[in-house]
Amino acid sequence: MTTTALALDAKLCRIMGDWIQATCTTAIAATNVIVSTTLRNYDHNRDGFFNNFWVYIEDKANTGVYRQVSDYVSATGTLTVFGAALSTDAANLATFRLTRTNWDDRLDSLNTAIGEVYPALHERLDTRELITGNWLPNAHFEDWTLTTVPDKYTLVTSAAVQTTTAGLHRGGVSSVKVTASAGNGGIYVHSQDYPALLDLGGSTVDFKVWAYPEEANDAFIQIVTEDSDGTTQTLTSTTLCSAGKWTQLSLLSQTLNDNLRTVYFKFGVTTNAKYVYFDDARVISSLKPQGYLLPLDFKKVCRVERQVSRGYSTDPCDDISEHFTFDYLYGWTVSDDGTDKYLRFSDSVYSKFRLRLVGVKPFDTLSSGASTIPNDSEEVNLLVTLAAAIQYEKLAGAPIGDSVEKYEREAAKFRNKYYELLPRLGMAIPSGTMKYRSLA
């Protein structure tokens, strides 16, 4: 159900009439030469016909390499390209595309179109990461702006990686694997990075997380506080946990100091060089959070639902079966502080239940030929048509001779075509619920 950037680029080149694809008839060597006798079908028997064209190599040792043509010899179908020597393909025959426009420019047009076409084309989101009453941000460790640490968390004498392997995450699509680089390493979320945690001062909290340790009894959780007069408090779990199995660690009914200056919640690994997977963390208090940090992907929330059925777990949110149901929640809003987005409720909601969020986001930016968008239907033609309009608009901005009018006409043609296709190919936004409480 995905389409690669290479496939989108092929569609874009074809509708712009800027497309030749060929396979080398001689394997590429460590030179600046690309040979394909297929090119003789297009060159009108003229040397230099493809001079200043652009070659993009699709596969083999030079995958993703693109170069401008400096010279072309018709008799042998030989392109000479600028730049450093190419990599040797040995006996492999690479496929390449030959165009008047260059790869980077077309990829930029596709990415600009991805931004402009949203929300008519979008990626649908459907997650169950948030837990009512949970004060911790990114508690499923799903969001990683950096690849080295989950968003809102800090490393302490350890390394962290995101894990999506089946069986090594619980309830979401990923967990965090923490490997200690010294005794009692780990990761923590600190009030300096998430100030809302300071509101827990003076309250009683339950701190829980699911842990999957390499060695038995090697995982722990910890609450560390400092109040306004410098008094510190450290609370550490003593939960036993088996190696190679999921166990819930807990610190229950822990009363935090009043007048907190700082507080942090730590997920620790006792033994140097050993690892623990952590997932599905939460801090629950009698106090309700003012808002829930939205998952990073959620640009638009369409619907909010709350888990209503439960199995045998003490906390309903620990039932990760797909069989429980959800009911619509009303009275919610989304606020934006300029950095993060928060889900807020006009009334209190019962704690320890999962929330289901349904929403949309733009397609991710394409960075290479192998990048994908999560759509392989006719709808991608809407994106490509808009990209063609954008590509011609850019060409009109840097005209050669009297070509500006031609480019402007082509840009207008594709813009009009885009608006013709929009009603038929635009995707429907997921059904939503009222953000404010019903009068019924």
N, C-alpha and C positions, 0 to 999 in steps of 0.2 A: 504493500500500500504506500510505497514511496516513489519519488521521482528524483533522479540524481541531477546535479547541476549540469553534467555533461549532456544529459537528455534534454534538459530545458534549453541549453545553449544550441543544441542541434535544431530544435523547433524554432528558436529565435533567428538563427542564421537562415533557415529555409524560408521563413515568411518574409525576410528581408532580401531574398534572392542573393545571399552571400554565402554560398555553401558548396564546397567540394570536399569529399571524403575519399581517401585512397589508402591503400596498403603498400608499404615499401616492397619493391621487387628485388632489392638488394639490402641485406641487413645493415643497419646503421653501425658504422665503425667510429673510432675515436677521432673523428674529423668534423668538419662543418657541412657535410654533404648528406642530403636525403634524396634517394633515388626511387622513383615510381614511374614506370612507363604508362600507367593509367593517366597521368597528367597530359599525355599527348592527345587524349580525346578532347581536351578543352583549350589547347593553347594556340589553335589556328596556325600551327607549324611555325611559330614565331619565337625566336630566342628573346629572352627578357620579358616574356609575356607576364610572368608572375612576380617580376621585381617589385619590391615594397609590399607584397602580400605578407600575411602572417601565418605561420605554421604552429599548430598546437598538436603535440604528440600525445595520443590518448592512452598508450599502454607500453608494456615492456620496460626496458631499463631507463627510458627517458620520460616516464609517465608524468604528465603535467608540465613538461618543458614547452615553452612557446618562444619562437624567434621570428624576427623579420627576415624576409628573403632579400639577399643582396644581389643574386644573379640566378638566371634560369637558362638551361640549355635544352632546347626542344628535342633534339635528335635522341637523347638518352633519358629524357624526363628527369633531369638532375637539378635539384635546388641547392644552392649554396646559401647558408644562413649566417647572420652576424652572431657574434658572441663567442664564448669559450667552446672548445671541442665537446661534442656530444659523448654520451657514454656508449660503450660497445654493447650491441645486442646479440653478438655471436650469431647463431643461426636463426634467431627469432626475427620475424618480420612485423614491425610495428605498424599500427594504424594511426593516421594523422588527419587533421582537417585543415583546409587551406582557405583563408578568408581575407577580405580587404580590411576588416576591422580586427582589433586585437582582443585577445581573451580577457584581459583585465578590464577593459572598457565595457565589454558585454556583461561580464559578471557584476560590475558595478550597476549597470542598468537593471539587471535582474534583481539585485538587492534593493535598489531604489523602488522598484515596482512592488516588492514584497511589503515595504513600508506603506506605500500609497494604496495598495489594494485592500489592506486590512481596514475593517473587519469583513469585507465581502468575501475574502478568502482568509481562512484562519485555521489554527490547530485547536481542536476541542480538548478541554482539560476536564478531568473527572477524578478527584482525589479524596482520600479519607485520612489525611494526615493530622488534622487538628483535633484536639480533645477539649471538650468544654471544661472550663475551670483551670486549664493548664497555663501556668505562668511562663514556662520555658519557650523561647523562640526556636524555630527550626529543630523541633524535638524529635523528628524522624530522621534528621541528618540527611535531608534530601537536597538542600541547596548548597552549592559549592561554587562561589564566584572564583575562588582560587582552588586549584586542584590539591592543595596541601592541607587544608583545614576547612571544616564546615563553617558556613556563614554564622557570625555572632560568637564563634568559639575561638579559644586560644590554646596553643600547644604548651605543655610543660614537660621537658625532657622526654619527648616522644615524637613519633611520626604518625600521620593519619592519612588514610586513603579511603575513598568511597568504594563500597562494595555492592554490586548488584547480583552476585551469584545466588542462584536459588538455594534456599535453606540457610543462607547467611544473612538474611534480613528478615524482619518480622513486622508485618502489617502495612508496610509501604513498599517502595521499589528499591530501596538501598539502606545500608547501615554504614556506620563508621568503624573501620578497623584501626585500632590504636595499638601501636607497638612501642613499648617503653625503650628509651635509650639510657635509662638509669632507673634505679629502684623508685617505685611510687610515681612513675610518670603518668601522663594522661592528658586529657583536654578538659577545659572548663568554660563556663559562660559567666561573665563578670558583670556586675552592675555598672561598671564604667563603660561597657560596650552595650548594655541593655538596661538603662536606668530604671525601667518600670519595676525591676526586681526589688528596688529599695522600698517600695510600698508594702512589702511583706514584713517590715519591721514590727515586732511585737505580736505577730500572728503565729499560729501553730500550723505546720505544714507536713504533708506526706510527700516524700521524694522517692520516686521509683524509676527503674530502668531495667530493660531486659539485657542480659549479658551472656556472651558465648565465649568463654575463656579457652585459651590453648592448654593451660594447666589448671587443675582443680583449685578452687578457692583463691584464685589469683586476681579477681576483679573486686573493686570496691567503689562506693560512692561517698561523697563527702560534702558537707556544707561548712563554709568558713565565713564568719562575719566579723566585722569591727564596728563598734558603735562610736558615738561622738566623743566619748572621753578616752578612746583608745583601747577599751576592753575588747579582747578578741574571744572568739568562740569557735571551736572545731568539733564537728559531729561526724563520726565515721561509721559506716555500716559494718555489720559483722555477719551478713548473710553468707551461708555456705553455697558454693556453686560448683557443679560438676564440670569436668573438662569435656569439650566438644558437645555441649548441650546448652539450650537456652534456659536460663534461670532468671527470675525477677529479683533484683536487689532492691532493698527498701530501707528507708529511714522514716519511721512512722511517728506521728504526733510529736514532732520536734518543734519546740518553741524558740523563736528567734529573738535576739536582743531588740529592745526598743532603740529608737534614734539611730538607725543604721547609717554608718558612713559608707561602708562597702559590704557586699555579699557576693559570694560566688558558689556555684554548684559544679563539683568536679566529678569526672568519670575516670577512675584510676586503674592502673595496672601495677601490681606489687613488684613483680620480678623483672629485672633488666633483660631486654632482648625478647621478652614474651609478648604475646598479643592478646587482645580481647576485642570482640565485636560488640558494639553497643547499638541499641535501637529502641524506639518507642519510649522516650523518657518523658517524665512529667513531674511537676510540682503542683500539688493541689492544696489550697488553703480555704478556710471559711470565707476569706475575702475573695471576691471575684475580680479577675483581670479587667482593666478598662478596655482592652482590645487584644486581638489575637493577630500576631504578625502573619501576614499572608505568605504562602509559598511564592517564591521569587517569580515563577512563570506567570502568575495570575495578573494579567493586565486588565481583564474585565471579569467580574463575578456576575453570573447570570442567576444562579439559584443556590440557596443554602438549605440543607436538610440535616436533621438530627437523627441519630440512631434511636430506634424505639423498641426493638426486640433484643433479647439478650440470652446468653447460654448460662453456663455454670460458674463463670469467673466472678470473683468478688467485685471487681470493677468492670462494668459493661464494656468499656473500651478494650479490654484484654481479650474479648471474643473476636478473633480475626476471621471467623467463618464468613463466607460470602452470602450466607443464608439469612442473616438478620436484615431487617427492613429499615427504611428511613422515612420520616415525615417532613413536609415542608416547614421551614422556620420563617417567621415574619419578623418585622421590626428590626431589620439589620441595615447597616450602612457600611460603606468603605471610606476610610479617611486616608489621606496621603500627606506625610510630613515633609515631602520633597526628597526623601531617601527611601523610605519604606511605606508599604500600604498595610492598613490594619482593618480587620473585620470587627465591627462593634455592634452591640445589641442594645436596644432601647430598654429591655427588661432583662432581669436575671434569668439564666438558663441553668438547669440542673448540671452538676459537674460529673465528669468521668464518662461521658458519652462521646462517641465519634461524631464529627461533623463531615458531611459530604458536600464538597464544593464543586459546582459545575460552572465552567466558564470558558473563555477563549483567550488566545494570544496570537500575535503574528507568527508566521513561519520564522524559523531561525535563519540568521544570516548565512549565506553560502560563502564558504571560504576556499573550496577546492572543487575539482571535478567530481570527487567522490561524495561531497556534501549532498544531503537530501532534504526534500520537503515531504511532509507526511500526507501526500496526495498523489494518486496516479490516474486520476479520472480526467474526463474532458475538461474539468474545471481549470486545469493548469493552463489551458489555452487563453484564459482570461489574463493570467499573469504574464504570459509570453507576449500577448498583444500589447499590453501596457508597457512592457519592457522595450518593445520595438518603437513605440511612440517616444519613449524617453531617450532611446539611443539616437533616433533621428533629431530630436530636439538638441542633443549635445552636438551632433554634427553640424547643425545649423548655426550653432554658436561659434564655430571655428570654420567658416566656409572657405572653399578654394574657388577662385574665379567667380562665376555666376551660379554656383551650385546651391547657394543659400535658399533660393526659392524652391528648388527641387526638394531639399531636405525639409523645409517647412511644410510643403504639400504632403510629403510622406508622413511627417509627424502628425499632421491634422487627420490624415486618412486613418492612421492606426488609433488615434484618440477616439475618433468617431466610431470605429469598429469596436473599441473597448466598451464604449457606452451602449452600443447595440447588444453586445454579449452579456453585459452586466446583469440585466434582469433574469436571464436564463441560466447563467453559470455561477452567479453569486451564491454563496452558501448561506443557509438560514442560521441565525444565531440560536443557540439552545434556548428552550422555553425558560422563562424566569418566573420569579415570585415577587410580589410587592415587597419593597424594602420596609414599608411602614405597616404597622399593625392594622388588620382588617377591622372595620366597624361592626362586623357581624358578631 
